Amino acid sequence: MTKRPSRGDIESAAVRLRGKVRRTPVLELHGDELGVPARVVLKLELTQHTGSFKARGALNSVLSLDPGATGVVAASGGNHGTAVAWAAKRGGVEADIFVPDHAPQAKVDQIRAQHAKVHLVGGFVRDALDAAMKLAADTGATFIHPYDQFNTVAGAGTVGLEIELQVPDVHRVLVACGGGGLYAGLATALSGVVPVTPVEPTACPSLARAVEAGAPVQVEVGGVAVDSLGAGTAGSLALACAQSAGVVVPLVSDEDIVSARKWLWQRCRVLAEPGACTPLAALMAGAVTVHPGDTVVVVVSGGNDPRIP
């Protein structure tokens, strides 16, 4: 299994990233706005560089490259690819990014804007991953995995350190899960502090199926959040975190995700992408249990979809 970072590794990543990524803001909501008996705080990672939390893991990976490395390779539905392209530009190395050909054009355009080379691949994220890993093997470039790699997860975990400082009375954190890099980082950073619940769309149940099977399994993916949460196979690090915490993964429908996205835009003027609305959808649909007086942090992980809901 991929080496799992520790809380100390995440703290080291935070030092490495200090002054290079943003400490993203939080927005407090009254529970009655959402029909829940809890205080709800949104962690707005969509305001991060490149429009998602992915900038953290990407830059941590680039800053951790071996001396003499000249190029990196990545694959994603768009957000990780954009982040790696941005990080590579900052680190002065070349980047080749593999993207499923159904990815939103806005995300493809963002990657190209960072002067990375874009490779469009038929299929889903797993197909782009296969193609990217082949190029890395053929050329010797460093492959930066979107969710199941030590430095990626350690960088993503810095979100958890910020939540701990910004919302010290938090009782639970909800986060969207695709491959599970952000979930694994949060669960590691906040282990022993507060439970972290990964939420998935019913159309992209990668971690839920892995928990049921006891191992990562390939699943069919689709739906409104497939571009950001359609990994198809959960990461080993995410599964290890879920198993150690005894997590049952809540699943939410596309309809609930669309409703949550619309609510965020109309009530808060927060324009999140569908995948990033998955944890809020779980809260609004009653897929997770909250208690009166609880403080729940909902991570809004990305905003790279310009379509107004």
C-alpha positions in Angstrom: 0.0 0.0 0.0 1.1 3.6 -0.6 2.8 5.0 2.4 0.3 6.9 4.6 1.4 10.3 5.8 1.2 11.2 9.5 -0.1 14.3 11.2 3.6 15.4 11.4 4.0 15.0 7.7 0.9 17.2 7.1 2.4 19.8 9.5 5.6 19.7 7.5 3.6 20.2 4.3 2.0 23.2 5.8 5.4 24.7 6.5 6.5 24.0 2.9 3.3 25.6 1.6 3.3 28.6 3.9 2.9 31.8 1.8 2.4 29.8 -1.4 -1.2 28.7 -1.0 -4.1 30.6 0.5 -5.6 30.1 3.9 -9.2 29.8 2.6 -12.0 31.5 4.4 -15.0 30.1 6.2 -18.6 31.2 6.1 -20.9 30.5 9.0 -24.6 29.6 8.4 -27.5 29.3 10.7 -28.8 25.7 10.8 -32.4 26.8 10.3 -31.4 28.1 6.8 -30.7 24.5 5.9 -33.3 22.8 8.0 -30.8 21.2 10.3 -30.5 21.7 14.1 -26.7 22.5 13.9 -24.4 25.4 13.3 -22.9 24.9 9.8 -19.6 26.4 8.6 -18.5 26.2 5.0 -14.8 25.9 4.4 -14.4 27.6 1.0 -11.7 25.7 -0.7 -13.1 26.9 -4.1 -11.3 30.2 -3.3 -7.9 28.4 -3.4 -5.4 29.0 -6.2 -6.7 27.2 -9.4 -10.2 27.0 -7.9 -9.9 23.9 -5.7 -8.1 22.3 -2.8 -6.0 20.4 -5.4 -3.4 23.2 -5.5 -2.2 22.1 -2.0 -1.3 18.6 -2.9 0.1 19.5 -6.3 2.4 22.2 -5.0 3.5 20.0 -2.1 4.4 17.3 -4.6 6.3 19.7 -6.9 8.2 21.3 -4.0 9.2 17.7 -2.9 10.6 16.7 -6.3 14.0 15.1 -6.4 16.8 17.5 -7.4 17.2 17.6 -11.1 13.7 16.6 -12.0 12.6 18.4 -15.1 9.0 17.3 -15.7 5.8 16.0 -14.2 2.9 14.0 -15.5 -0.7 14.0 -14.1 -4.2 12.9 -14.9 -7.5 14.0 -13.6 -11.0 15.1 -14.5 -9.7 18.7 -14.5 -9.0 20.1 -11.1 -5.9 18.1 -10.3 -4.5 18.6 -13.7 -5.0 22.4 -13.4 -3.3 22.3 -10.1 -0.3 20.3 -11.2 0.1 22.6 -14.3 0.0 25.6 -12.0 2.4 24.1 -9.5 4.8 23.0 -12.3 4.8 26.5 -13.7 5.7 27.8 -10.2 8.4 25.2 -9.8 9.9 25.7 -13.2 9.3 22.2 -14.6 7.4 21.0 -17.6 3.9 19.4 -17.2 2.0 16.8 -19.3 -1.7 16.6 -18.2 -4.0 13.8 -19.3 -7.7 14.6 -19.1 -10.9 12.6 -20.0 -12.3 14.0 -23.2 -15.7 14.7 -21.5 -14.1 17.1 -18.9 -15.7 20.6 -18.9 -14.0 22.8 -21.4 -13.5 25.4 -18.7 -11.2 23.0 -16.9 -9.3 22.1 -20.0 -8.8 25.8 -20.8 -7.5 26.4 -17.3 -4.8 23.7 -17.8 -3.7 25.2 -21.1 -3.6 28.7 -19.5 -0.8 27.4 -17.3 1.2 26.4 -20.4 1.0 22.7 -19.8 0.6 20.1 -22.6 -2.9 18.7 -22.5 -3.7 15.1 -23.7 -7.4 14.3 -24.1 -8.2 10.6 -23.5 -11.4 8.8 -24.3 -13.1 7.3 -21.2 -12.9 8.3 -17.6 -10.3 9.3 -15.0 -8.9 5.8 -14.8 -8.2 5.8 -18.5 -6.4 9.1 -18.3 -4.4 7.7 -15.3 -3.3 4.7 -17.4 -2.1 6.9 -20.2 -0.3 9.3 -17.9 1.5 6.5 -16.0 2.7 5.1 -19.3 4.2 8.4 -20.4 5.9 8.8 -17.0 7.4 5.3 -17.3 8.5 6.0 -20.9 10.1 9.4 -20.3 11.2 9.3 -16.6 9.0 12.2 -15.7 7.6 12.2 -12.2 4.0 11.0 -12.0 1.9 13.0 -9.5 -1.1 10.9 -8.5 -4.4 12.8 -8.0 -5.4 11.1 -4.7 -3.4 8.1 -3.7 0.2 9.4 -3.2 2.0 10.5 0.0 2.7 14.1 -1.0 -0.7 14.7 -2.6 -2.5 13.6 0.6 -0.1 15.4 2.9 -0.7 18.6 1.0 -4.5 18.1 1.0 -4.4 17.5 4.7 -3.4 21.1 5.4 -7.1 21.9 4.9 -7.7 20.1 8.2 -5.1 22.1 10.1 -6.8 25.3 9.0 -10.2 24.0 10.0 -8.8 23.1 13.5 -7.7 26.7 13.9 -10.6 28.5 12.2 -13.4 26.4 13.8 -12.0 25.1 17.1 -15.5 23.9 18.3 -16.1 21.7 15.3 -17.9 18.4 16.0 -17.9 16.9 12.5 -16.4 17.6 9.1 -18.2 16.6 5.9 -16.2 16.3 2.6 -16.8 15.0 -0.9 -14.9 11.9 -1.9 -13.9 10.7 -5.3 -10.5 8.9 -5.1 -10.3 10.1 -1.5 -7.2 12.2 -1.3 -8.8 15.1 0.5 -10.7 12.8 2.7 -7.6 10.9 3.6 -5.7 14.1 4.3 -8.5 15.5 6.5 -9.0 12.2 8.4 -5.2 12.0 9.1 -4.9 15.7 10.1 -7.9 15.5 12.4 -7.5 12.0 13.7 -8.3 12.1 17.4 -9.7 15.6 17.1 -13.0 15.3 15.2 -14.6 12.7 12.9 -14.5 13.3 9.2 -17.3 11.8 7.0 -16.6 11.2 3.3 -19.7 11.7 1.1 -20.2 10.3 -2.4 -22.8 10.6 -5.2 -24.8 7.4 -5.7 -23.4 7.5 -9.3 -19.8 7.5 -8.1 -19.7 5.2 -5.1 -16.0 4.3 -5.2 -15.2 4.4 -1.5 -18.5 3.0 -0.4 -18.0 -0.1 -2.6 -14.4 -0.4 -1.4 -15.5 -0.3 2.3 -18.1 -3.1 1.5 -15.5 -5.2 -0.4 -12.6 -4.6 2.0 -10.4 -3.5 -0.9 -10.4 -0.9 -3.7 -12.7 -2.2 -6.5 -13.4 -0.7 -9.9 -16.9 0.7 -10.2 -18.9 2.3 -13.0 -19.2 6.1 -12.6 -21.4 8.8 -14.0 -23.8 11.6 -13.1 -23.4 15.3 -12.5 -20.2 15.1 -10.5 -18.3 12.6 -12.6 -15.7 15.1 -13.7 -14.4 15.7 -10.2 -15.6 12.6 -8.2 -15.4 9.9 -11.0 -12.2 8.2 -10.1 -13.8 4.8 -10.5 -11.5 3.2 -7.8 -11.0 4.5 -4.3 -7.4 5.1 -3.1 -5.8 2.7 -0.7 -5.1 5.6 1.7 -8.7 6.7 1.8 -9.8 3.1 2.3 -7.4 2.7 5.2 -8.7 5.8 6.9 -12.3 4.7 6.4 -11.6 1.2 7.8 -9.7 2.5 10.8 -12.6 4.9 11.7 -15.4 2.4 10.9 -16.9 4.9 8.4 -20.1 4.2 6.6 -20.1 6.3 3.5 -23.3 8.3 2.9 -24.5 8.4 -0.7 -26.6 11.2 -2.2 -28.5 11.5 -5.4 -27.7 13.7 -8.4 -31.0 15.6 -7.7 -29.9 16.4 -4.1 -26.5 17.6 -5.4 -28.1 19.9 -8.0 -30.5 21.2 -5.3 -27.6 21.9 -2.9 -25.6 23.6 -5.7 -28.6 25.8 -6.5 -29.1 26.7 -2.8 -25.4 27.7 -2.4 -25.6 30.0 -5.4 -29.0 31.6 -4.7 -28.6 32.0 -0.9 -24.8 32.5 -0.5 -23.6 33.5 -4.0 -21.1 30.6 -3.8 -20.7 29.1 -7.2 -19.4 25.6 -6.5 -19.0 22.8 -8.9 -21.4 19.9 -8.5 -18.9 17.5 -6.8 -18.1 20.1 -4.2 -21.8 20.3 -3.3 -22.0 16.7 -2.4 -21.4 17.0 1.4 -23.9 19.9 1.7 -26.4 17.8 -0.2 -25.9 15.0 2.4 -26.6 17.5 5.2 -29.7 19.0 3.5 -31.1 15.6 2.5 -30.7 14.1 6.0 -28.1 11.5 4.8 -26.0 12.4 7.9 -27.2 12.7 11.4 -26.4 15.9 13.3 -27.4 16.8 16.8 -28.7 20.1 18.3 -25.9 22.4 19.2 -23.3 20.6 16.9 -21.0 22.6 14.7 -20.5 20.9 11.3 -17.9 22.0 8.8 -18.7 21.4 5.2 -15.8 21.5 2.8 -16.7 23.2 -0.5 -13.8 21.8 -2.4 -13.9 23.4 -5.8 -15.6 25.9 -8.1 -14.4 25.1 -11.6 -17.8 25.0 -13.3 -18.9 28.4 -14.4 -22.5 27.4 -15.3 -25.0 29.2 -13.1 -27.4 26.7 -11.6 
